[in-house]
């Protein structure tokens, strides 16, 4: 496993630099530089699984050309982080793999009781991850369309859980909010009003990739998202940058 620096800035960039140094052998010879790899375990539910968010993030990494991002996902429908701890095998997968990051999410968790639940279980997962040398990250999600007004509460819940657990925050839900502020007609939800559309998954993937690697979203101009025209893609990059504080 390649060990990288875990400030939010420059994970894959740091790996590239380390590999360049490691590739310099004796006698003036230089070994072939290996491609940097970031190994990410996604632990969530159908909000991650729909449209295959991990594969979308990997595709962005490939197109960006800064290194390879390998992913695995444990995301059965409707489960919480507590369910993952006790029943899905995700805990054993974390403990048994060589991961750099684990990206965690559950449902919107906008109500006070569900916020407390998220804070508690995010903390347990984050502690376990660090025990195994893995960086914990929390992926902010979104409420169903009919409860869209609760999005600020969802954002606050995930921010509180990230602070309490010391996890990296990947604020996809906040990027959705920023995108809707620019264009309220954007179809980020899919037909069922809960799961993301391909556009919604694409925006979440931009946030995840940029957040994990320290890449400015604006630097991803020219990397196509499926079915997204350049004007909309620019809007998504701006929204991702705003959510990440770039």
Buried (B, 14 or more C-beta within 10 A) or exposed (E): EBEBBBEBEBBBBBBBBBBEEEEEEEEEEEEEEBBBBBBBBBBBBBBBBBBBBBEBBBBBBEBBEBBBBBBEBBBBEEBBBBBBBEEBEBBEBBEEBEBBBBBBBBBBBBEEEBBBBBBBBBBBBBEBBBEEEBBBBBBBBBBBEEBBEBBEBBBBBBBBBBEBBEBBBBBBBBBBBBBBEBEEEBEBBBEEEBBBBBBBBBBBBBBBBBBBBBBBBEBBEEBEBEEBEEEBBBBBBBBBBBBBEB
